[in-house]
Structure formats: C-alpha cells, structure tokens
Amino acid sequence: MKSINKYIPIIGLLALGACNKVLDKSNLSKLQPDLVFSDSTLVQLNMDVLYDQNLPAWGGQNNGSSLSGIASAYTEEGYNTGTNAIIEGTVTLGSSEPLDYGTNLSVSTAWGKIRQLNVFIKGVQESPSLPDYTKTKFLAQAYFWRAFRYWDLVRIYGGVPLVLTPLDGVGDEAKQAALLPRNSTSDCFKQITADLDYAIANLPGKWTKSSDMGKVTSGAAAAMKGRALLYWASPQFNPNDLQDRWQAAYDANLKAKQILDANGFGLNASYKNMWFTEAPTFNPEAVLVTMYNTSQGDQTKKNNGYDNSTRPKYLGTGGGSNQPSWEMARLYPMKDGHLPGDATGKYTYSDQTFYKNRDPRFDATIAYNGCTWPINGNANYRLWTYFETSSASTEPSGTSNTGFYCRKAISEGTFVNNDPQYCGTDWMEIRYAEVLLNLAEAATGINKTGQGDESYTGMIAVRKRAGVEAGTDNLYGLKAGMSRAELFKAILFERLIEFAYEGKRFWDLRRWKLVESTLNGWMRNKIKVQLKTGSGIPTAATLKSTIAGGAIYRDTMDLDHAYQTYFTVTVNNNPLVKNATTTVDTKVFNWQPTYYYFPIPLTAINNDPNLVQNNNWGGTFDPLQ
C-alpha cells in the first residue's frame, strides 16, 4: 500500500502534539501566529495544509467549479445529457455558471485559498527565528501556489484584484479597504511571473528525501511559468499575435525543459503505464503531481476517486463516467501517424473495424467492444459493449452510453479489500510531455518552424514514445515543411490525442478561440455494435464464453473476424446531423463568443462595487489590457 500523510489537512491540536517546545509554554486555545511561525515543524504542517488545499485533483479540478476538472462534456471527448448553461449558450450575469470566482473566504474558493497563502507568506516573512534558508524554502512554495491560483482565475475572467497581503477582516475600515478594483490582465500576468521566478530561483531541481516527494521543484515552477505565458501569447489574450509574448513563452518553456532535463526528468518509457510509476519510485514524466494513497483510515485516506468513477459500472464497482464519444474515437491517427482515410498513409481505415491499426494511444485510452482489458487483475478479460438485440431497453443496466469506456490511468491490478474506491494512482497536473508541446507551440509562435526545431521535435518525441511508426522520413506521420498555421493546428491536434481525458482540451480550444468553430451545432454520437442472428452466428451466451461451439475460447478469438462476421456496426460520421440511433447528446452545442471571458458574478460585484464588469458583458473592463 502506498501511504502518504503529508498533504492531509491534519493541522490543529492533534497535529501540534509533537511540538513540545511550543506546547509546554502555550495556551493551545490562544496559540499566536508569532509562535506558529517561529517553529519550523509547525510551519511545515501549515505548508502541508496549503498543498492539500491547492493541489489540483484528478483532471485538473481546482475549486470544485463548473470549469475545472476533466470537463470532457465541453469538447469532442465526451457528451452531455443534462442541462448545462455553458454548452447550451444560456449563461447570464446572474447564472451560477461558472462557479470559480467565489464570494466568501471558504478554503474551497480561490479567494479563500489566496488569503491562506498570504497569511502564510506574511507569517514566514515576519518570523523572528526561522533561518533565512528555511524562510526562502517555504516562501518559494507558497509563491508558486499563489501564482497557480491567480493563473486559474485570470484564464477565466481576465484581470482580477491582486491581493498580496492578508486583508483585515474586522471593522468598517477593514471592509472599505477590501473593496478593491480589478488589476489589469497584464499586471496579473506580471505578478504570476514574478511569483514563479522566485520559486524557480529558490527551489531545488529535485527533492531527494522520500518525505519531500510531491513538493514543487524549480522545474515544476518553470513549467508552470511556461504554461502561463503560453496562455498570455495565445489568441484569447493576444489577438494581435504580438511576437514578444511568443518569445517570452518560448524562453520560459525552453528554460523549463533545460531545468527538467538537468534533473533527470523526461518522457516515461510507457504512455500507458506512466500513471502507475509512483513514489517512492521516481517517475520522470511527473513534473507537478498530486499524490494519493490506498488507505481506508479517516486521518490518512486520500483516494483519487477517478478510477472508481470511470471504470465500467456493470463490473459492480465502477461508475462508468468519462465515456468517450464516437467523434473522439474516430479522431485518433493510424499506427503510422496519418489520419484515418489519408491516402498517403500505410493503413486503410474502416468504421467496421475502427479499432484496427490505430495510434497506440487509442488502445491505451479507449476501451471498446471486444478489446482485451485485464481489468480487476484478470489478464484475459475481454470487454463487451455490444447490443444483444435491436432494443436498448433489453440491455443490462449500467452499460456504456457511447459504446466506449475510458481506460487511461485505470488500474489493472487489485485494491485494498478488492475495492477500487481505495485507489492511490497519482494525478500528474504537469507532465513532461506538456513541456515539450508547450515549447513546440511557442517555437512555432516565433516562427521556428523548421523540421529540426522544437516545433517538430516535441511532436515527434511524444509520437515516438507512444509507439507510432517512424516512417521512411522519420517524421512519425507528420507532414514535412508545414507552415506556421499548419504547425499550430498540428500541435493542438497532438495535444488532443496526447492529453485526452486529462482536462486540457477545453482550455486549448478556449485559449485559441476555437470552441464555437470546432463544436457549435454538434450533437455528439455513440457507436452501436449489434450482434447479428442467423446461421453460423453465435448466441450472446455462447459469445460470452466461447466461439464456434467451444473450439476457440473468446479470450483468444480473432476480433477482426468477429467484427466482420458477427457484428453490425452503426455510426454517424456527421455530428451536425442528428441520428436517432447514434446521437448521445440531448442538447446542441451552442458556445457563445462572450464566454472567452466569463462575467464577474453579480454577487461579487454587489459585495464590491469597485469591481467593473468585463466589456463583453456590458461593463467597461477590457480583459485584453
């Protein structure tokens, strides 16, 4: 069992029990900040709580908001069967969507987290007894998380108030002082960069003690700076394609790669298994990681939840969430890196055998009818998602709505008490592959588009690691001599495939202002695989156990033969046209251009009249400034 305690919020009287030099002299009910920040053990406990409050959960979930997290419903990846104002285009100034801004100081909101960070920063700075080295170590980590919090806010709303010290919470004078105006978006990015520069300069490239595993490194801070500046250079914030922003993003991502390379980071050898290389084993892919464990105990339990919610529900334990759409399944390249149907490619494509000869990331990410998926420790388990009859009402409850399941990062081993809710698979918020593709995009931005430049080498590296065939030109299916516009498109596509179901696609489409042109009007689809009837066709009962009367067991069956002989495959390759048999969405995608900067919630403006609404929502604040 992987056991981690360091990011569990246990600070309080129980957590103080080991700190005798403070406890022997203090009234615990009136413990003062100057005492807390005079003791390195107590400061570390506070730091641990800040990690727990700020580390993103699986899929990038940050604030329990409507935008954070995997959010596959907002992209080609998934589907939507309920009411969603963002998808339906019905967000108003008074809507509850999105939920990211917050109007109270709960630690579940961005502002509550920022206040906690500022309290910590002030306490460490003013500590009379902590050595300067210790102060610097703690401050660098806190500055990283403050930058992370502001980046998350700014990418949604544009500029927000920069609060860099804890505001007083009592009295009319304190209330008036807290009615702050918004800072410009450019000021916010400058502050994000400044906080991250401090972290880069003062954090180690790699922590060596096992007790420090999961802490932010200088490479993680540099990668976060590269990510933030890539947003600042993207069309959402940079509609005039200012080259200085692309240059800054390039410089930041190049430095991140150099720091990470110097400290042993790099692509994990296995695209599929990289999720299961966890502390204390060093995973070179994990640049910024949220660690989980398999404990059942209340004080130490930190299970990731994603595995149990995603694995097939009909297994009796899973939730069946995050099911891939047909559109997403069809987008994957072939094994030679060429797109399905590309006449210049080595492999032909057929909807009937859609799974055949695909980019290996397809099989590592998407589980489909008849695939071998050694889930629950069964090495020979074969997944079935076909219809036994033409009527969906006769299918077992809990079956996939789309005909697919997501298998990325789903453990194929066993669990505590054989219960997958106790899954400890770690979440990688920043992978080394992202640094490569961030650098590729920024290199393209400054017109480094040659085939030996990072614009190509980043994509080639992730394709090579995935197992895509090199081809005679060693370009792994990429077109030679692509223009700047073609490279941007290719890199965004590579990110779609590489980071599928990791919560990045929605943000990529949004920062490139491509949501409505990519998805509007869509009704995302499923695949329907139905078992035929007649002479020579096995019954459902027979197929689940044997093929051809027992001569060939299903675990070794020829899947191509089964699809060509036993199954009918029904698909809809035009998501703009509703098909009663295959459509899985219940509402048409209707993203509005105003959503590239969401409105500051009316409740926040009512609380602080100095806040000015975005100009795309009737106010005068320009988020491009």
N, C-alpha and C positions, 0 to 999 in steps of 0.2 A: 504494500500500500504506500502510495506517495503521501507523505504527511507534511503539511505546511501550516504554520501558525502565524507567520509574521504579518500577514495582511488581514487578519481577522480583527474586527473592532472590539478589542477587549479592554481598552484603556478605561480606567475607573478605579474604584477602591480595590477590586481584586487584582488588577494589573499592578497596583502600586506595592503589593505585598513584599516584593523582594528588595525594595529600595530603603533599607533600614536607616541610612544616614539622613533621609528626609523624614521618614515616618516616626523615628524616635523623638523628633523635635517639633512636630507639627500637628495641629488640629486638622484631621483629614477633611472635616466638613468645611474648612475655610482655607484650603490649600491655595496659595497665591501663585500667580504666574511667574514671579521672580524666583520662586523656589523650583517650580517645574522646569524652567529654562536654565537653571543652574546645575541640573543633574543630567548627565548625558544619557543615562538609562531612560529617564522619563521623556527626554526629548525624542529618543528613538521610538518609544511607544507612541508618542504623538505622531511621529513621521509615519509609522506603520498604519495608523488610522487614516492619515491623508492618502496613502497609497490605496487603502481599501475603498475610500470614498471616490477616488479619481480614476483608478484603473478601469478602462472600458471593459464591459462584459462581452460575451460572445457575439461576434458580428459587428463590434464597434459600438455597442449600446453604451451611451454616456449618461443620460439623465432620466431614463425611463420615459423618453419623449416619443412623439409620433414619427420623428425623422431618424433618430439614431437606431442602430441595430441593423440587422440584415436587410430589411426593407425590400425584399425581392418583389413585393407586390407593386413597387413603383418602377419596375424595369421589365425587360424581357424575361428575367429569370423565373418569375412566379406568376401569380394570378390574384384576383380579388373577387370574392363572392359576397361581400357585405357592403355597408355604406362607408365611404371614405371621401371626405371633402376634398382632399388634395388630388386624388385620382379623378374625381368627378368634376373638379373645377368649380367648387362651390364655397371655397374659403372666403370668409368675410372678416371685417375688422373685429367682429365680436366672436369669431369662431374659437373653439377650443383647440383647433389645429393651427400650427404645431404647438407643442407643449414645452418647448425648450427654454423660453425666457425666464419664467418664474417670477413670482411677485412676493415671495416670502423668504425667510432665511433657513428654511429646511435644508439639510445637507443633501437632499435629493435634487435640489435645483442648482443651476450653475452659479447663481449669486451666493447661495449658502456655502458652496464649495470654495468660491473665491474668498469669501470672508474668513473661512477656516484657514486657508492658505496664508492670507495676510496677517492673521493673528499669530500664526506660527512664525512667519518671517520676522515680524516685529519682535516677538519674544526672543528669537535666536539673536537677532542683531543687538538687542539691548542686554543680553545675558552678561553679567559681570564676571562669570567664572569659566565659561566654556572657552577652550583654546581656539585660536583663530582658525587652525586647520579643521577642527571639528565644526565650527560655525560654517565655514565655507562648504564643507561636505553636505551639511543639512540644507543650507540655503540653495545650493545648486539644484537639489532635487525638488525643493518647493517651487523655485522659479520655473523649472520645467513644467510642473503641473499647472502653474498659473498660466503659462503660455498655452498649454493644451486647452485649458478651459476657455480662454479668450478666442483661440482659433475656432473652437466649436461654435461659439456664439456668432463670431463675425462672418463665418461662411454662410450662416442662415439669414442674418439681418443686416449685414454691413456694420458700420461703426456703432459701438456701444460705449457707455460711460467707462472710462478707465479708473478703476478704484484700486489703488496700490497700497493703501494703508487701511487698517480696520476702522470703520466709522463708529463713532459713539452711538449707543443705542438708547440713551435715556435723555429726556428733556426736549423742550421745543426747539432750543438752539441746535441740538444734535439732529433733530428732524429736518430743520431747514437746511443744515449743512449736507444732508444726504440727498437733497433734491438736485441731483447732478444732471447736466446736459450730456448729450452724446458726444463722444470724441469722433473725429473723422475716421473713416476706414483706414486711411494711410497712417494715421497716428497709432491706431490699434495694431497694424502690422509691424510698425516700428517697435512698439513695446513687446510684441510677441518675439520679434527677432532679438531684441536686447536681452530678454529673459533667457532665451535659448542660447545666446552667445555666452552668457555667464555659465550656464550649465555645461556647454561644450568645453569651456576653458577649465572647469573645476571638477569634473567628474572623471573617474578612471575609464580607460577603454574597455576594461573587463574587470568585473569583481571576481576575486579568487576564493573567498570563503563561501562555503555552502550556505551559510546563514544569510549571505548577501544576494543569493540567486534571485533574479527577478527585479532587482533595483535598476534604475535608469543609468545608462552609461553615456559617455561622451558621444559614442556613435549613435545611440538612440536619439540624443538631443540634436545631433547634426542631421539625422534623417528626418526628424520632426520639423526642423527648420527648412529642409529641402521640400518637404510636403507643403508646409505653409506658404512658402514663396512660390511654389508651383501654382497654388490657388491664386495668388496675387498676380501671376503672369497670365492666367487663363482668361478666356473671353468674358466670363462672368464679371471679373473685376478689371479686365484690360481690353476693352472693346477696340481700342486703337492700336493694339499689338505693339506696345512700347517695348523696344528692344532691351532697355536697361533692366526691365523686370525679368525678362527671359534670361539675361546674363546673370542676374542675382540668383535666380533659381538654379541655373547651371552650376555656378560656383558653389552654391550650398550643397547640391546633391553630389557633385564631384568630391567635395571635402568629406561628406558623409561616407561615400564609398571608400575613400582612402583611409579614413579612421577605422572603419569596419574591417577592411582588408588587413590592416596592420595588426588587428587584434583577433584574427582567426575566424571572422565571420565570412559567410559566403552561402552559396546555394546548397541546401541539403541534397544529398545524392538522390533522394527519392521524393518525387512530387506527392505520391500517395501517402507515404509513411512519415513524412516530416512532422506531422502533427503529434506523433507518438514518441518522438525523441525529446524527452523531458528531463528536467533537473532531477538528480544531480548530473546526469549526462549532458554535456554541452551540445546544444543544437545550434549550428552556425546560422541557420535561417532566422532564428528568433531574435530580432533586434529590439522590439518592445513587446513584452509578454505579460499576460495576466495568468498567474499560476492558480491552479485548482487542486483539490485533493479528493480522496475517496472516503473520507471519514463520515461516520454516521453521527458523531457526537455534536451536541449543540454548540459547544465552545470552539470546536475546531473545524466544523463542517463548512466546506466551501466547494460545493459541487457545481459543475458548469451548467447543467440543465439542458444544454443544447443537444447533447447526444440523445437523451431520453425523449426529448420533444420531437426529434427528427426521424428516428428510426421507425420502421413500419408499425403502425398501430395494431395490425392484426397479429403481430407476434405476441400480443398480450401485455406488453410493457411500454411500447413507444407511443408517441403522439402523432406521428405521420405528418409533421409540419414541414415547411420549406420544400414542397414538392415542385420539381422543375416543370416548366411549361414545354409544350411541343416546340414552340419557337426557339427556346433556348437549346434544346437538344439538337435541333436541326442546324444551328449556327456553328457548331464545332467543326474545325477543319478535318480533313482526312489525315491519314497517318503520314503522308508526305508533306503536310503543312498547307496544301492547296485547299481551297474552299470546295464544298460539295458541288458537283456539276461543272467544275473548272476543266475545260477540255485540255488544258496544258498539263493537268495533273496525271499522276501514275494510276490512280484508283478511280473506278466508277462508283457512283452513288445511286442507291435505290431506297425509296421510302419503305419498301417492303422489308429490307434488311438494313435499316437505318443505323444500326449499331456497328456495322462491319467496316473494318479498316479505318477507324476514326483516330484522330489525335488521342494518344494515350490518356490525356487529361479527361476525356469523355468518360472512360470506364472508371477513372479514379473519383469522378464527381457524380455521375448519374447512374442510378440502378434502374434497370428496365426488365421487361418480361423475359424470363429465361436466362438472365445473367447469373453467373456463379458469384455468390456473395457470401463468403464464410463468416456470416454474422452470428453472434451468440456462441462463438467458439466452434461452430460446425464447419469444417473445412470444405465440405461438399454441398453446402446448402445452395439450392437454386431458387431464385425469386420468381414467383408467378404473379402477374398482374392482368392476365387476360380475362375476357368475359366468357363465361361458360355457355351463356345463352345470349340472345339479342337484347334481352331486357336487363337494364341496370338494376332493377328492383330485386332481381334474384341473386345478385352478387353479395358476398359476405360483407357485413358491416365493417367499417374501418379500412376498406381498401382505398388505394390511391385515387384521388380525383382526376389526376392527369395521366395516369398510367406509368408514372415515374416516381422514384424516391431519390432524395439527395443522400449520397453516401460519403461525401467529403468529410473527413475527420470523424466519421462514425466508427467507434472501436469495434474490432472484430474479435476481441478477447472476451474474458469473463469479468464479472464485477463482484463487489462485496455482496454477499448473500445472493449472488446471481441477479442483482437488481441494478439496471443501468442508470437509475437516478443517482447512484453514487459514482458518477463518472468524474475522473480527475484530469481529463485532457485539457491542456493549456491552450489559451487563446493567444495567437500572435497578431497583435494590433499592427505592428510594422514588421513585415518580412523583408529579408534581403532582396528578394525578387522585386519588391516595390521600389527599393532604392535604385535598382538597375533600370526599371521602366520609368521612374521619375526622372532619372538622368537622361534617358533616351528622349523623353518628351522635351526636356529643357534644351538638350543639344539640338533637337530639331527646331526649337524656337529661335535659336541663334544661328540657324542655317548651317549647322554641322551635319550635313545630310549625306556625306559620303559613306560608302559601304564599310569603311574601316573606322568610322566614327561611332560614338556611343548610341546614336540614333538607330543604328543597325545592331551593334554588338549586344545591347541589352536584350533585344527581342530574340536574337539568335541564342543567347545564353539560356534563357528560360525555355525556349523550344528544345534545345539540345538536352537540357536536364529532364524535360518531360518525356523524352524518347521519340520525338518527331524525327523522321528520316532527314539526313543532311542534304540529299540530292547531289547531283554532279557538280553543282556550283557552290555547295556548302552554305547555302542561304536558307535551308530548312523551310522551303516553300515560300519564302518572301520574294517579292518582285525586285529585281535588280534596278538600280538607278531611280528609285522613287523620288518624286518631287517633295517639297516641304509639306504641301497639303496631303499628299498620299501617305507620307510618313506619319503625320498626326493621326490620320484615320486608322492606319495600321497599328499604331501604338495603342489607341483606345480599344481597338478590337482585341489586341493581345491582352490588355488588362481585363477585358470582359471574360476571356477564357481563363486566364491565369488566376484571377481572383473571384471566380464565380462563387456566389453564396458566401462571400466574406464581407458584404456590406459596402463595397466600394463603387459598384456600377452606378447607382443612383447619383452619387456625388460627382462622378466623372461626367455623366450626361448633363448634370446641372451646371458644373463649372465651365463646361463647353457650350452651354445654352443650346443643347440638342434634344431636350426632353420632348418637346411637342413635335419636332420634325421627325423624331425617331419613333414615337409611340402613340401620338394622338390619333384617335379613331379606331385604335386596336380593340379587338376582343380576343384575348389570348386563348390558346387552344390546348386540348389534350390529345392523346393518341388513343385510339380504340383498337385493341387487338382481340379478335374473337376467334374462338375455337370452331373450326368447321365441323360438319357432321357428314356421315356417309361412309361408304366402303373404304376401308384402309385408314380411316381417321380414328385415333384412339379416343376413348371417352375421357372426360375430365378426371375421373377417378384413376384411370389407367395412366394418364399422362403424369399425374402427381407422383406416381410410384415407378412405373416402367414405361418403356416404349416397345411397340411391336410385340405385344403379348408376353413381355418379360425377358426377351432375348437381350435387349440393350437397356441398361438402367439409365434413368433420367439424368443421373449425375455425370454420365459420360456421353450423353446424347449429342448428336450433330445439330447444333442450333440453327445453322443455315437451312438444313433440310427441313427442320420443324417449321420454320417461318415460311418457307416456300411451299410446304405441303399441307401443314395442319392449321395454319392461321390465316385469317384475313385481317389486313392492316388498313384502317381508315384514318386519314389525316386531312387537315385543312391547311394548305400552304399559303393562304391569304388571310392574315389576321384582320384585314379591313372588311372582310365579308363574314357575317355571322353564319355559322353552320350548326344547326340544332343538334347534330350528332357529336360534334367535337368541341364546340365552344365551351370554355370553362368559366370565363369572366361573366359576371352578371351586369356590369356597367361598362360603358365605353370609356376608354382613357381620354381625359379632357384637361390636360395640364394647361395652365394659363401663364402667359409671359410674365405676369406680375409676381409669380412665385419664385423667380430667381432672387428676389429679396422679399422675404416674408414680412408682414407688418408687425411692428411692435404691438403687443396685445393692449387692448384698451384698458384693461385692469392696471397694467403697468403705467400707462400714461395718466390714468386717473390718480394713481398714487404719487406720480412725479410729473407735474405739469411742465417741467423744464425739458422733458423728453419730446422730441419732434418726430413726427411720423415720416416714414420713407416717402419720397416724392412719387413713387409708383403706386402709392396707396392714399393719395390725396394730401400728403404733407409736403414739407419743403426740404427735408433732409436728403442730400444726394449721396447714396452709398458708394458712388464711384470716386468720390473725392478723398 
